[in-house]
């Protein structure tokens, strides 16, 4: 349908996932190779699993 559902932005060793309203949904730390929830900072898992953070 052509609707934006999220945006991935890289800044150095951290990759941020934001939803269509700009709210932080998750972060991926390249050095640690871990993905964290954007709201409470809980560990999601190893590797880049940012797409799991989208609703």
Secondary structure, 3 states (H helix, E strand, C coil): CCCCCEEEEEECCEEEEEECCCCEEEEEECCCCEEEECCCCCEEEECCCHHHHCC
